[in-house]
Amino acid sequence: MVRARAIVSGIVQGVGFRFFASRLAGRYGVTGYVKNLPDGTVEIEAEGEKGAVSGFLDEVKIGPRGGHVSDMRVEWLDPKNYTGFSTY
């Protein structure tokens, strides 16, 4: 189990990005959360098997239709044992 914290920037608010990330999390079986930050970026914490989290993050970089990811900073952390994936 691994946990990644990602800060995603670009056109990522007001374009369904959190819904997009939540659907991807379900597809990859990862837990954690996604939330908008006041500076216009989106924060994601994703936890699960390393391959699942990596695949999830690879697709997050693509972003939803209507959005555009210009940068994604990822930090790998110890797991927190999330039980689901929340949208804030």
Secondary structure by P-SEA (a helix, b strand, c coil): cbbbbbbbbccccccaaaaaaaaaaaaaccccccccccccbbbbbbbccaaaaaaaaaaaaaccccccccbbbbbbbccccccbbbcc
